[in-house]
Amino acid sequence: MRTQSPARTLLGVVGIAAVLTASACGSTDETGTAEPSRDITSTRSAPTETTAPHPDRCLIGELQVTLGQASGAAGSQEIPLVFTNTGTRDCVLHGYPGVSYVAAPDGPQVGAAADRDGGAETPVTVAPGARATAAVRATVVQNYPAETCGPTPVAGFRVYPPNDTGSVFLPYPTTGCAQTGVKQLSVQPVTG
C-alpha cells in the first residue's frame, strides 16, 4: 500500500476546494469565459419614508440668515441671528440653531460649537417676509489663558437653522479658541 505525503494530500484538498469555489461562483462557456452564477439572490431593504417628519419646518433654502446689531456685555458680545422667511409659505422654526466659528467660508470649524443656553423651546411660525431671531453669545476669548484657548483667527460663523442639515456662512471676523474644551459660544432657542 502506497501512502501519500501530507503535502500532496493538502494540495489535493486545496485543488478540490478551488474547483468547488469556482463552480459556486459561476461556470464557463465554450470559450472559457466565466459566466455569473444564475442562482444569486439579493435582498432589498424596506423602502425609506419619503415624507419629512416635520413638513412645516423652515429649510435653509427658504431662509435668509443675517447677523443683527451686536451688543457688548461683561466679557462677551451678544449677536442676534436673524432668520427671514424668503419662501412662499408659512414655516416653523423650533429649537436651537447650530452655530460654530469657522476659519474660512468653506473652511474647518474652529474650537467647540455653541452650547445650548437655556430658554424655552417654543415653535415659531414665520410667515413669508417675517423674521425670527436667536441670540448668540460670543465670549471675548482673550480673557482665557493662551495655552487654554489656542487663539485662532476666524472668518465668521457657520449657522444651521433648527432641525436642518443645510447651513450658511456669516462673516464675523474675530478670534476664537482652537481648543475644544473652552466655552466660546452659546446660543438661545429661536424666538418670534
Buried (B, 14 or more C-beta within 10 A) or exposed (E): EEEEEEEEEEEEEEEEEEEEEEEEEBEEEEEEEEEEEEEEEEEEEEEEEEEEEEEEBBBBEBBEBBBBEEEEEEEBBBBBBBBBBEBEEEBBBBBBBBBBBBBEEEBEBBBBBBBBBEBEBEBBBBEEEBBBBBBBBBBBBEEBEEEEBBBBEBBBBBBBBBBBEEBBBBEBEBBBBBBEEBBBBBBBBBBE
